Amino acid sequence: MPKPLKISLLTISVVLAFVLLAGGIGLRGVRAADVDGKGGAAQGAYSQIDVYRQVLGHIQSDYVTDPKLDVVTNGALRGLLEALDSESSYMSPEQYKAYKADMAEGNASIGLTVAKRFGYATIVAVQPQSPADKAGITDGDIIISLGKQSSHELPLALIRAMLNGKPGSNVTFSIVKPGTTKPVSYTLVRAVLTAPVLVDEKYDDGTVLYLKPGTLGHEQVSQIEQKLKAMQKGTAKKVLLDLRDVTGGDMHEAVRLANFFLDKGKIGSLEGQTVQHEVFTADTAKAIAANVPLAVLVNNGTAGPAELVADALIENHRGDAVGERSFGEASELKLIELPDGGALLLAVGKYDSPSGKPIAEDPAAPNVVVATAAETAAAMADEDDDEDDTAVHAPTTVTKPTAQKDDQLLRALDLLSEKHAVVVTPQS
């Protein structure tokens, strides 16, 4: 194929991507600009396409070797989507085909929640008792490669799909842990995992009700509702809500959970060009424990729906938030198939905190910062060890300590001990 024709075809593919992004990144405003005759938005968007065409032409004619233009274009489109936010992804036709195949293979996993940070797949949370948890993989570990492919070159949607598969099948990947530079290779067996159960305990002679949901689905939030209602008849008069490493669930269930502790005020909102604008406000009739002393635990593994809850409670000054900043991932995603067989997974809506800050860009921040023991150890790790750079194979099972001091939990309990218990009004 002649070089000018190659460049033209590749430029057309980029134009198609821009057109399909119209609903998500601002080209919807192009039509309005054209109507009033100004055309500013249109000129800005299409001038960028012309810049890409010129750059592509120089690469084709002047680069040291004749480049593979399909690889160049795929990289440009991947960068275009990842420059928007950490959740949006571009998948080439080959990648989208692999994505659909992986999604259809099965519902088994190794128990990892991942997101893109600094261009690589980063582990947000690890499900307790999962294959990944038993192997000693922890929050903050970075997946450098998946199989023989760098996670930097893979779209997030495909990475998530590749980690899942048929029960009993293997997945091989390499990880770099915080404070180290040496990749560690793992081969784990996928398993069908049950949803994490709600953990509820009593502290301080039964006066503090501790609640830790594994996810924020309808069932888990309903279980919390029942525990809070039962508290009105028991001895517990304070609540400690543990949202650490809570990543899954539904945003509307998150609103429902926040409403249990709020009888007034704004919980959050959903913003987007093509999604219906929503403002979530506390309903007095749905509040259960609005006057109960409350503390919330958050960490870097708090993501998505749990972040909406955390920010709602923090910004409404509902109680102390203890731990570390949340992860920063709260978007509404849409899958858009492209004419060439590729696809976009595009963030079309973003959730905001009560004050209006985008949660994905400005995560929930606790008012009482307490680092975990693991993070403190990682920060003090010696990065100048004299081991070589060869990847090593870790055992599939790691013996973990049976007891570990939880400084964040202890600090939250201390803060609650200073609060006066209140009499909870029974629900009718």
N, C-alpha and C positions, 0 to 999 in steps of 0.2 A: 504494500500500500504506500503511495507517495507521502512524503513527510507533511506537506501542507494539508493533505486530506486527514492525516492522523490528528494533527493539531486541531483542525476544525471539528472533528468528531468528539475529541476529548473536551474541547471548549463547550460544545453543545451539551455534553453530559453534566458539566458544571452548571450551565444555565438551567437545565432541568432541575438540578438539586436546589438551586436558588428559588425557582418557581414553587417547588413543593414545600419549601420552608416558609412560604408566604404567610401562612397563618401563625407561625411561631416566632419569627424574628423581625417582623416589622414591615414586610413588603405589602401588607394589607394597607398601610398608609400611602403606598405608591398611587393607588387608584384615587384617593382623595386629593393628593397633590396634583395629579393630572387633571382632575375636574376643575380645580380652581386656577389651572393654567401655570402654576408655579413650577411643578415638575421637579422640585428639589430632591424629594425622596427617591424618585425614579433615577435621576441622574446619579445620585450617590451610590445606589445599588448597582446599577449597570456599569458605572465607571470602574467599580471594583472587579466586575467580570472582565472588563477590557484589560485591566492590569494583569489579571490571571492569564489571559490570552497572550499578552506580551511576554510575561515571565516564562510561560510554557514554550513560546517560540524561541526565546534565547537558550533555554535548556536544550531544546532539540537541535539548534544550530551551532551553539558555542560550547556546550559542556565537553569535558575532556574525552568522554566516550559517548557513543550513541545510547541514550538511556532507555529503560523500559518505561514508556510513558504511562502505561496502565498502572504500574506501581506508583509512579509519581502522582497521578491523579487520585488514586485510592488514598495515598497519604495526605494529599491536600484536603480531600473531603472528610477524612477522619479528623484532621486538625480543625477543620471548620466547625464540626459538630462539638468536639471536645472543648473548643474555645468558648462555647456558649455556657456550658456548665458540666459538672462531673457525671451527670446521668444520661445526657444525650449521646447517641452513638450513630455512626454510619457503618453499614455492613455492605461489603461488595457482594455481587451475585454469588460468588463461591462461599463467602462467609454466611450470607443469609440462608443459603441452602444447608450449610452445616448447622446453623442455628435451629432451623426447623427440624432437622433430623435429630439433634440432641434433645430438643424439647419433646419430641414424640417418643423417645426411647424409654422413658420411665420416670418415676417420681422419687427415685432413690438419690441420696446425697451424702456428703461427708460432714454436713453441719456447719458450713461457713456462710456468713453474709459478707459480701465484698462490694467495694466501690472503687472508683478511680481517684487516686490522689497522686499528684506530681507525675502523671502519665502512666503510673503502674497500678495494678490491682492491689488494693490494700484491704486487709481483713478488718471489718468493722466489729463483728461479734462472732463468737463460737458457741454453738448450742451445747449445753452441758450433756455429758455422757455420749456425745457423738463420736464417730471415728476421729475427727480432727481434734476434739477435746482430749481424747485418750492418747493421742500422739503428741500432746504437749504444745499444740499450736495455740497462739493467743492473739488477742486484739492487738492491732498495730503492726503485726507481721506483714511483710510485703511479698506478694507473689511475683517473683521475677520472671518465671516462665511456667507455661502450662503445656505439658508434653514437650515438644521441641520448639514451641513458638514463644517468643517474648510477649509478656502481657502488655508491654508498651505498644506493640503492633496490633493487638487484638481489641476489638470494640468491647465495651463493658457488657453489653447484652449477650455477646457470644461467650465471654468468660463465664458468666453466670450459668449459661446453658451447658457449657462443657463440664462444669463441676457436678452437674446432675447426670443421671443415666439409669441404666438397668440395675436392679438389686444384685449385688454380688460382683459387679464389674469394678475394674480398677481405674483410678485416676492418678496420674503422676505429675508432680509439680515441684518447683524449687522455691524456697522461701529465704528471705534475709530478715533476721530479727533486729529490732531496734538496738542500737549500740554495737552492732557487728557489721562486717562487710562480707562475710563468707556465706555463700548460698548453701542451703541444706536441702537435699532432695528427699521427697516423701512419695511413697506409693501407698495409697489408702483404698480400702474397699468400700464402695458405696452401699448404704443401707437405707431402708425405709424408716424414717424417724417419726416418732409421734410428736405432736405439738407439745411444747413445754407446758407443764401444769402450773397452776397458781400456787405459789408458796405463801402460806400464812402462818405466822408465829406470834407469840405474845412475849413481850419484854417488860422489864421493870415491874415485877409482881403482877403481871397481867394488865397493866394500865396502858401499854402501848401495843397497838395492833400493827404488826409488820406485814405488808403485802408486796409480793413480787410476782407480777405477771410475766410469763415467758414471751408473750406476744399480746397485741391488743386487738384480738378478734372479738366477735360478738359474744362467744361463749365465755372467754376470759373476763371481759368487762362485766358481763352479767354475774359471774361468780364474785367479783369485787363488790358489786351492788348488794348481793346477798350478805356478804361478810360485813359490810358497813351497816346494813339494817340490823343484823344480829348483834352488832356492837352496842346498839342502843339498849339492849336487854342485859348485857354482860357488864364486866368490870372495866374493859378497855375504854378509855376516854381520849386517847391520842392516837394519831395515825402516822406511820412511817411508810411512805410509798417508794419502793425501790424500782427505778426505771433504768438501772444500769444494764447494758447489753440487751435492751429490748429494742428490736429492729423491725419486726413485722407487724402486720395488722391493717386496720382500716382507719382512714382519717375521720370518718364520721363516728366511729366507735371511740376514737380519741377525744372528740368533742364531748361525747356522752360521759366519758370518764372524768374529764375536767369539770363538767357541770355538777358532778356529785359533790365537789368541794367548793363550788362557787354558786351563790344565789343571785349574783348580779355581775355585770361587767362583760367586756368583750373577751371571747376565747381565742379568736383568730379569724383569718379570712383567706379566701382563695382568689388569686388574681391571674388573668391571662387574656390574650387577645381573642381567642376563639372559644374559651370555656365560660360558662355562666359565672358571673361574679357572685360570690357568696360571702356573707359576714356571719360568723357564728357567735351568738350571744347567749349568755347563761340564762336558763329558764328557772325561775325561783321554785316552781313546782317540782323540778327534777333534782334539786339539791338535796343531799342526804346528810352530809357532814360539813356544812358550810361554816360552822362555828367551832369545830374541833381543832385543837392544836395539831399542826401538820408539818412534817419535814419530808423533803423529796431528795432522793439520791440519783445523781446523773453522772455519766462518764462519757468517754469518747465512743463507746459502743451504743449510746443512746441515739437512735436514728429514726427518722420518719415520724409516724404517729406519736411515738413517745416524746419526741421533741416538741410537738404541738402542745401536748399536755404540760410538759415542763415549763415552756415559755408562758403558757396561760397562767399557771400557778405563780411563777416568778414575777411576772409583770403586774399581776393583780395583788402582789404582796400578800399572798395567801399563807406563806410559811417560808422557813429557811430551805434553801436548795444547797446541798452539800456534794462535793466531789470535783469533777472537772467539766470543761466545756463539752457539749454534745457534738455529734459528728458533723451535722450540717447536710441533711438530705431530706427534702420535703417537697416533692414535685409530682405533678400529674403528667403521666407519660402517654404518648400516642404512637402506635406503630404505623408507619407510612411506607407502602411498597412503591418502588421505583420502576419505571418502564423497562430498565435493562435487567431486572431481576434482583437488584439490590434492595436495600431498605434503610429507613431512618427510624430510630427510636428517639422521639423528640419530646422534650419537656414543653408542654403547651400551657401548663398552669403551675404557679408556685404558691405555696402556703406561707402566709405572713403571721407574725406574732401579734398580740393585741396592739402593740405600739406601731405596727405597720412594717417592721423590719423583715426582710425575706429570711426565713429560717435556714435555707440552703446556703446563703451567703454570710449570715451572721448567726451562728448556732447559739443555743441556750447556754447562758453563763451562770454558774452558781454564785451565790453571794458569800458562801463559805468554801474556799478552795482547799481541797485535800487530795494530794497525789497518792496513787496506790503504791504499795511496797514494790511491786514489779516495775513500775515506771521509774521509781527512784533508783532501783538497782540497775536498770538499763542506762539511765543517765550517767551512772558512775562506772559503767563497764569500760574496760580497757580496750581501746580501739587499736592499740599498737601491738597486739599479740603477734607472735612470730610464726603462726601457722601459715601454710601456703594457701593459695587461692583455689585449690581444687575442691569441688563440691563433695560433701560427704553424705553418706546415707544414714539417716536417723532411724532408730528403731520405731516400729509402728505403735508401740505402747511405751508410755513414760510413766514411771511411778511418781505420783504427786504427793506432796505433804498432806497428811490427814487433817491437819489443823493449820490455819493461816490467820494471822491477825488482820482484821478488817477495820482499818483506821477510819474509813469513811463512815461505816455503820456506827462505830463507837462515837464518833464526833456528832452524828445526827442524834443519837440517843442522849448524849450530854445536853444538846440544845433543847431537846424535848423535855428533859428532866427539869429544866428551868421554867417551863410553861405550866401555868395552872390548868388543871383538868377542868372541863366544863361538863355540865349535865346535858346529855343529848336528849332532845325532845323525841319521843317515840313517834314512828310513822303510823298513820292511821291505816 
